[in-house]
Amino acid sequence: MDDQDTATTPDATTEPTLANGADNLPAIGMISQYVKDLSFESPSAPAIFQAPVQPNIEVEFGIAATQVGEEVHEVTLKIEVRAKAEEQTAFIVDLTYAGLFGVRNVPEDQLQPFMLGEAPRLLFPFARRVVADAVRDGGFQPLMLDPIDFGSLYMQQLEAKQAAEAEGAAGNA
């Protein structure tokens, strides 16, 4: 049997392929990602390297999303790490890692969950590596941050906000 005999032709129910930008399906894609700001400090060096004490690590996260163009949003993931050994500050890392996301035909009610839940999840592994490298380059053991479920965090914050709004509305009635 010849290969040409087995080829199928599209039937009348197949939608035609539209030119780029002519479709109206929702689409989100990462355009680029980058270090927006990075700071590493080791204020107690060199004394901190003479104390074999394991530092206590504190990590804080912040997420922000802003529209920077007609169909472009910037999502920033801010990570602050402070390590203290006894009374000395071993190191401080302050990283703002960002990504540009192209957005087309996405309903407004679905945009915020993506920007504050899914986009940080996509950026986090790269930001995590930047933090680990900065700590290692500062003379310490690389710091591997634990994975974070940004989607669950977003949902918890949304539920807390809705509960507070409902409580405020009940208090005003």
Buried (B, 14 or more C-beta within 10 A) or exposed (E): EEEEEEEEEEEEEEEEEEEEEEEEEEEBEEEEBEEBEBEBBBEBBEEBEEEEEEBEBEBEBEBBBEEEEEBEBBBBBBBBBBBBBEEBBBBBBBBBBBBBBBBBEBEEEEBEBBBBBBBBBBBBEBBBBBBBBBBEEBEBEEBEBEEBEBBEBBEEEBEEEEEEEEEEEEEEE
